[in-house]
Amino acid sequence: MIWKVLKRFFFLFDPEKAHYLSMDLLAFGMKIPVISNFLKKSFEFEHPQLRREVDGLVYKNPVGLAAGFDKDGRWLDLLQNLGFGSIEVGTVTPLPQEGNPKPRLFRLVKDESIINRMGFNNEGVDKLVERLKKFKAQKKIIIGGNIGKNKATPNELAVNDYLICFRALFDHVDYFVVNVSSPNTANLRSLQEREPLLHLLSVIQKENLIHLNPKPIYLKIAPDLSHDAVKEIIQVVKETGINGIVLCNTTIRRPEYLKETELLKETGGLSGKAVRPFADEVLQWVKAEKSFTIIAVGGILDPEDGIYKVKQGADLIQIYSGMIYRGPWMVRKIKEGLL
């Protein structure tokens, strides 16, 4: 009931403004003892059977917050109180960038979905490192770092951008996700092709293995790849020895079942409920060849969606758009369902 009222209020605003407004108000509420105690208690739900150990990391539960929600690590103190087992910051790039022109975020309310063409808007890796250093003292959660390249960096030099982010974040995150699948940076998705991908992941993994305690590395892929392309990516993952795949990113497809037809002209990646069939199809393909970790994201809006992903082979799951439509208490509901 609380979220129904709040959602009606927040949905009066432009989606991007509403995102910052809602998080800033919630963060403010957490500073008021009476409200903070009530909220923390309402979000609180853990159980030993929800605990997961994946690639040497211990997660208190398998429900994570996907990249993109808190790109710059602004609200880590708040988000770790919502009940997540992990938070993925980024996508971050070496240099700050504005991203694409506004408006660039659109709600498909009837479809419980979102179209975004943000374009890796972020304050740069150095600013994120500053915030992660401050957060370290209160950290009680697994933090992932999702890394990308600046828009101005040509693909043939992309590996340098990824290495800059990897090196800067190494001491401040628990795992890495290499993002080559956003549809909102020109030509980025071509890095998913076998040769450039093999080179990129090999260089990052070589850098990783010089450390005494290397970090888990995952690759985030698009839901628009063919079955053959996914098979090639699986082979590259195995060849480079990285730990697994995050599937999936947003889709550039506009399925016929969408109801908000007036927004179909908007370019960008589609996420939320509408992307679930595509993400589930890729999950089936990857599951068939699985010998590594799978982190499933895309279309998780209720406990049944989370349960399905786990039953289909996901080691961990992540949410984003679902929280916008169902509210932060959905984290607790999904955990109760999984239990």
N, C-alpha and C positions, 0 to 999 in steps of 0.2 A: 504493500500500500504506500509506503514512504517513497519508493522509487517511482511509482505511477504519478504521484504528485510532482516530484522533482523533475521527472522526465518531461512532463507537460510544460513546466517552466523553462527548462533548458532548451527544449526544442523550439522555443520562440526566437532563439538567437541563431545567427549564422553558425554552422557546425564547428568551424575552427575556433571561433570565439567561445562557443559553448564548452568546448573541450577544456580550454584554459580556465574559464570561469568556474566550471564544476569542480575541477581539481584544486584550484586555489581556495574555493569555499570549503571544500572538504578538509583541506590541510589546515585552514583557519579553525574549523570546528574541532579538529584534533588537539588544538592548543587550549581549548576550554575544558577544564577537568570533568565537569558533569557530562558534557556532550561526548568527550573523548572516551570516558569509561563506558558509556552506553554503546557507542559505535564499536569499540574494540570487542566488547562482549558479544555484540550481534554478529560480528565477523568470525569470531573465534570458534574453530572446530578442527581438531586434529585427532588422529588415532594411529597407533603403531602400525596397523596394517596398511596405512596409506604411504608409509615410508618407502622410498625407492633408492637403491644404490645403482647409479648409472655411470659408467666410465670413470669409476673411482670417486665420484661426487655423491654425497648423501643428501637427498631431497626429502624434506619433511612430508611432502605430498607431490603427486605428479602434475599438478595444475599450475602452469606458468603463464605469465603475461608476455604476449608476443612483442617483438620489436615494433617500433613506430608509435607506441602509446606514450612512452616517456623517453624520447630520443636523447635528450640532454641530461637525464638524471636529475630533473628538477624536484621530483616528488617521491624519491626512494623511501624516505622515512615513513611517509603516508602509505605507500603501496605495500610495504612489507607487513603492515597491520591489517591488510584486507584478506589475508589468508593464503596468498600464493606460496607455492613451493620454490618458485624462481621468478626473476624479473630479467627481461632482456632489454638492455638499453641500445640506442641507435635506431636506425642505421646512422653511423657517424662517419664523417669524412675528415681527411687531414686538415683542410681549411674550412672555416665557416662559409656557409652559402645560404642564400635566401630561399632557394627552391623555385618552383614555378610560380607564375603570376596568380593572384587571387581573383575570383574564388577558385578553389582547387579541392574542395571537400564537399560532397553532396550526399544527403541522406535519401535512401529509397525506403521510406517508412513502411509502406505496405509490404515490402519484400524483406524487411529487417536486414537490410544490406547497405553498403556504402560504396560510393565511387570516389577514389582519391587520385589526384595527380600532384602530390606534394613535391616530389623531385628532390628527395634527400635534404630537405631544409633542416639545418642543424647549426649549432654554434661552434662546431669544430672539436677535434679530439682533445685539445689542450684544456678547453673549458670543461669537458666531460671528466677528464682526469682530476681536475680540481675538485669537482663535486664528489667523485668517488672517494677521494682521499678523506674528505670531511665525513662521508657516510661510513667509512670503515669502522669507526669506533662503535657504531650502533648496529652494525651489520649482523642480521640473524637469518640470512636468506642467501640462496645461490644467485649470483649475478652473471648474466651472459653479456658478451659484447658483440653486437652485430656491426660488421665493418663493410664499407663500400669505397667508391672512388668519387672524387670531385667531378662535376659535370664537364669542366674544362679539360680534364685529363684524357688524352686519347687512349683508346683501348690497348694499344701496343705498349703504353707506359703504365697501365692500370696496376700492375703488380707492385709498383713503387708506392702507390697510395695505400694499398692494402697492408703492405709491410710497415708503413709509417703508423697506421692505426694499431696494427698488431703489437708493435714494439711499445708504443705509448701506453696501451691498455694492459699489457701482459701481467703486471704486478697488481692489477686492480680489479680484474674480473676472473671468474672461475672457469668459463668456457668461451669459445668464439664461434660465431656464425659468419660465414663468408656469403655475402649477398650479391649474387650476379643475376638476380631474377626480377628486380623491380622493373615494371614497364614504363616508369616515369623519368628515366634517365636515358637519353638517346643512345642506342646501340649497346646498352649494357647487357641485354639478354644474349647477345652474340658471344659473350664470354662463357656461355653454357655449352658451346660447341667443344668437341673433344680436345683438340690441340691447345687452344688457349686456356681451357679449363685445366687440363693436365699440367701445363706450365705454371699457372697461377697457384694451384693447390700444392704442387711439388715444392715451389719456392717457399710458400708459407709453412709447410710441414717441415722443411729443412731448417727454417728459422726456429720453429717450435722445438725441434729435437736437440738443439744446442743447449737447452735448459735442463737442469737436473730433474725438474718436475714439469714435464711438458703439459700443456692444457688440452683438454678435448676440443676438437675442431669439427664443426658441422658445415654442410653446404646447404643453402636454402635455394630451392628450385621452383620453377613456375609450374602451374597446373595446365599449361597450354602446350606442353611438350608431347611429341608422339611417343608411342610405346618404344619404338626403336631408339629414340633419343634418350629416353629414361634408362634403357639398358646400357647405352654407352656411358652415361653418367655413373651408373652403378659400377661399371668396370673401372672408371677413373677413380672413384672413391676407394675401391679395393686396391688399385695400383699405388695410390699415394699414401694409403694407410691412415687417412683421416677417420674420425670416429663414426660418422653417419650423415644422415640427411634430415633437413627440416622441410616438411612438405605440408602445405604449399604456400607460395606467395599469392598475390592477387591475380585475377584473370583479366585478359583483355577481351574475352568473349562477352556477348550480351545474349544470354539464353532467351528463348521464346516465352518462357514462363514468367518473366519479369512483369510486374503489374505497373510499376512507375515508368510508363513508356515515355513520358515527356522528358525524362532525364537520360534517355539512351543516347542522345546526341553528345553527351559529355564524354570526353576522352579520359583515360586513366584506368587504374586497376579496380576491379570489382571484388569486394570482400563481403563477409557476412553469410547469411543463410543461403544466398544464391550461388555461392562458390562451392558449397558442400559436395554436390555430385561430382564436380571435376576433381576436387581434392581427394575424395574417396576413391575415385578411379585410379589415380596415381598411387594412392596408398596400397591398393590391391596389387598393382604392378610391382611395387618395391617390396611388398611383403613376400611375394613369390620368390624373390631372390635374396631375402634378408640374411645378412651375416654381420650386421652392424646396427647401430642405434637408429631408431626412427623417432623423430619428434613431430607429432601431427598437429597441424593448425589449419583452420579453414572451415567455417560453418558450425562451430560448436556454440550452441545457444542454450542447451539444457543438459541435464545429467545423461539422458539417453544418447545424445550426440557424443559425449565424452566416453561413455561406456562402449559405444560402437567402435570408436577409434582404438581404444585399448584392446578390445577383442580382436580387432583386425591387425594387431601387431605393433601398435605404438607403445614405446617405452615411456614416453612423456607426452603431454598435450599442452597446447597453448591457446589462449583466447585473446580477443581484442574487440572486434565489432560487436560480439554478443554482449559484452559488458555495457556497451552504449545503449542497447535496446532492453536488456534485462536487468541492468544495474549491478553494482559491486557485490551484492549478496548472492549472485549466481555462483561465485567461487565456492562459497560454503555449500550450496545446493549440489553442485557437481561432485564435490568431495563426499557428501553424504550418499549420493547415488553410487559412486565408485565403491564406497565401503560396503 
